[in-house]
Amino acid sequence: MLIRYGYELEFYCPQSVMMVCLLDAHSDHMHQIRVPGVFRTDPFIPSTTYIDSFGNSVRRFMAPQGVLRISRDSLFESDGETQDYAPYAQEVPLYDVPSEYLVYLLGSRYCETDKLSDIAWGLFGHTQPGWWRVQAICDFVNQHLTFGYQYARGTRTAFEAYEERVGVCRDFAHLAVAFCRCMNIPTRYANGFLGDIGVPRDPAPMDYNAWLEVYLGGRWYLFDARHNTPRIGRITVSRGRDATDIPLATSFGPHVLNSFKVWTDEVGEEVYSDASLQAAY
């Protein structure tokens, strides 16, 4: 299965400002990228990439004063399978959790384990440990929160989402992440591309999606509290403690996001050759 994915953003900067962005497929997917596409800017500006402390590739550039457009259009080869299903995966004893993963047991900016710990143990302390406990958390979050783009708020925390009972995908992910950490399960926040492949098409404009990755049985497994059903063609962009670590775009000075477009569509082998895709922009 081939998936065409990409983005186009337009910024207005009242003055030249440094920006960093996490928008492209994670290096874990390198073997699946059929055509990487070209990172394009209008007007042209140089950019560099670096690897952050969580292993994500971050693009860095100086945005000029005025309007700047950035875009990329790529082709991804998916096996057409949903994420792994491992109902027998067990929780890892804390003394066996690798030291570099201990950070995913702690509270963070948007995941207040101190405020949610008693609630978590009251809700999930009786559940079967391991995979089914994480699934119980995702089931609860999926039912407890009402999804709606009108509920989006960039400062909402997991505890606030629990109390307000509304949110967007990042709020579903933050609350599930916080609950898992409260139950002593290492959990990280992730985001990326998720198209309407194999499911009815959502009429709302496409966006980046957020989910969680949980450390069970000595490896990481993906869960999605927002959709709470296996999906096809998920492309990870970045991972961190919460949304603070992996914002799509950060400027070290003022900017306005004029427009934002994301696409993730299944395409046929005969439709897009390497050359046509490279020339799409």
C-alpha positions, 0 to 999 in steps of 0.5 A: 500500500502506498500513502502520499503524505505531506504538509503546507504551512504559511507563516507571517513573521513581523521580523526575522526569527529562528524557528524549529519544526517537527513535521516529517516522518520519524527515522524509524520509518526510513525503510518505508519511505519510497520517495522522501520528497523535498523540503521546500520554502518560499522564499528559499531559505537554508535549513538544517536538521538535528536530533533532539534528546528524544531521538526526533529529527528537528528542522531549524531555520531562520524565517525572514520577515514577512510571509514564509511557506514551507512544504513537503510531499512524500510517498510512504510504503505501508504493509497495510496492517494495523498496529501490533496487538499483544494481549499477553504483554505484561508490565515490566517490573520497575527495577527492569525498566531501562534507565533511559525510559524512567523519564516516561514514568514521571509527571510532565507539563501536560501530564500531572501524575500528582493530581491524577494518581489517586483517581487512576488507582481508584479507576484502574487498580482492579484491572488486569495488569499489562495490556488489558490495563492500558486498554481499560485506560484507553476505553475510559478516556475514549468514553470520558472525553467528548471530541471536538475541534471547537474544544481545542485549547493549547494549554489544557492539561490532562487533569483539566481534560479529565475535569472538563470532559472535552478535548482534541486528540492531544487531550485524549493522549495526554490523559491516557499517558498520565493515567498509565504513568500513574499506574507505573507503566512507562508511557510516551506521547507521540504524534504523526500522520493518520489518514482516513484509510480503511475507515469512513472519511472524516469531513473535517480538514486533516490534521496531525494526530496524537497517540501514546506508546506504552512500554510492555514486555520489553518493547513499545506498543502503540495505543490510541485513546482518541480513535480506540480502534486499530488503524492502517497507515499511521506514520510517526513524526515524533515522540516525547514526554508530552506536547511540550517536547514535540510541538509542530512549530516553535518560533523564538519570537512572534509569528502568525500561522496563516494557513495549515494543510496536511494530507495523508491519502492512499494512492495507486502504484501507477498514479505517482512516479518518483519524478512526478512526486518530486515535481509536485511543488 
